[in-house]
């Protein structure tokens, strides 16, 4: 895995925290953490999309963020466990992994290896 895909995965991981923060932030510092996570997450996604196909980057970012947020809700916030959720999240993750595997990197013009 290269550095740009790592940026996408870190951005998706941070997305989980800022989505949770939007719901659970309650004071100045939790809002600062949430806003910081939003900024860093989006920055990483945007810089990765400058090298990788933007549509694939966004799909992977949102898919992993969604799956992580649902899983965090199940484990940490007492959301109801349903097998249907697990099956649908698994299906989503299979699609995200498939997109990553079949997507080549863009080649930058004028850059030598």
DODREN-663223 format. One line per 3 residues: for each residue x, y, z of C-alpha. Coordinates in Angstrom, 1 decimal. Last residue first. Example, Ala and Ser with C-alpha at 12.3 -4.5 7.8 and 13.67 -1.06 7.14 Angstrom:
% residues 2
13.7,-1.1,7.1; 12.3,-4.5,7.8
This chain:
% residues 113
10.5,7.7,-11.4; 10.4,10.8,-13.5; 7.6,13.3,-13.1
6.7,15.3,-16.2; 3.1,14.2,-16.3; 1.8,12.6,-13.1
0.6,9.1,-13.4; -2.7,8.4,-11.8; -2.8,5.4,-9.5
-4.7,2.3,-10.6; -8.1,1.4,-9.2; -9.0,-2.3,-9.2
-7.9,-3.1,-5.6; -9.3,0.0,-4.0; -12.6,-0.4,-5.6
-12.8,-4.0,-4.5; -11.9,-3.0,-0.9; -14.7,-0.5,-0.9
-17.2,-2.9,-2.4; -16.3,-5.6,0.2; -16.6,-3.0,2.9
-20.1,-2.1,1.8; -21.2,-5.7,1.8; -19.8,-6.2,5.2
-21.7,-3.1,6.4; -24.9,-4.6,4.9; -24.4,-8.0,6.5
-23.5,-6.4,9.9; -26.5,-4.1,9.8; -28.8,-7.0,8.9
-27.5,-9.0,11.8; -28.9,-6.4,14.1; -27.2,-5.0,17.2
-29.1,-2.0,18.7; -27.0,1.0,19.4; -25.3,1.1,22.8
-22.9,3.9,22.2; -19.5,2.3,22.4; -19.6,-1.0,20.6
-22.6,-0.7,18.2; -22.1,3.0,17.6; -18.4,2.5,17.0
-19.3,-0.2,14.4; -21.8,2.2,12.6; -19.2,5.0,12.6
-16.5,2.6,11.3; -18.6,1.4,8.5; -19.6,4.9,7.5
-16.1,6.2,7.6; -14.8,3.2,5.6; -17.5,3.8,2.9
-17.1,7.6,2.9; -13.3,7.5,2.4; -13.4,4.6,0.0
-16.1,6.3,-2.2; -14.2,9.6,-2.0; -10.9,8.1,-3.0
-12.6,6.2,-5.8; -14.3,9.3,-7.2; -11.1,11.4,-6.9
-8.9,9.0,-8.8; -5.5,8.8,-7.0; -2.8,11.5,-7.1
-4.7,14.8,-6.3; -7.3,12.7,-4.5; -4.7,11.8,-1.8
-4.3,15.5,-1.1; -8.0,16.1,-0.9; -8.6,13.1,1.5
-5.7,14.2,3.8; -7.0,17.7,3.9; -10.6,16.5,4.6
-9.5,14.4,7.5; -7.2,17.1,8.9; -10.0,19.8,8.8
-12.7,17.6,10.1; -10.5,16.2,12.9; -9.6,19.7,14.0
-13.2,20.7,14.0; -14.1,17.7,16.3; -11.1,18.3,18.6
-12.0,22.0,18.9; -15.6,21.1,19.6; -14.5,18.7,22.3
-12.3,21.4,23.8; -15.0,24.1,23.9; -17.7,21.9,25.5
-20.3,19.3,24.7; -19.3,17.4,21.6; -21.3,14.2,21.3
-23.2,14.3,18.0; -20.7,16.2,15.9; -17.9,14.5,17.7
-19.1,11.1,16.6; -18.9,12.3,13.0; -15.5,13.8,13.8
-14.2,10.7,15.3; -15.3,8.3,12.4; -14.0,10.8,9.9
-10.5,10.6,11.5; -10.4,6.9,10.6; -11.5,7.8,7.0
-8.7,10.4,6.7; -6.2,7.8,8.1; -7.4,5.3,5.4
-7.2,7.9,2.6; -3.8,9.1,3.7; -2.6,5.4,3.7
-3.9,5.1,0.2; -1.7,8.1,-0.8; 1.4,6.7,1.0
1.4,3.4,-0.9; 0.0,0.0,0.0
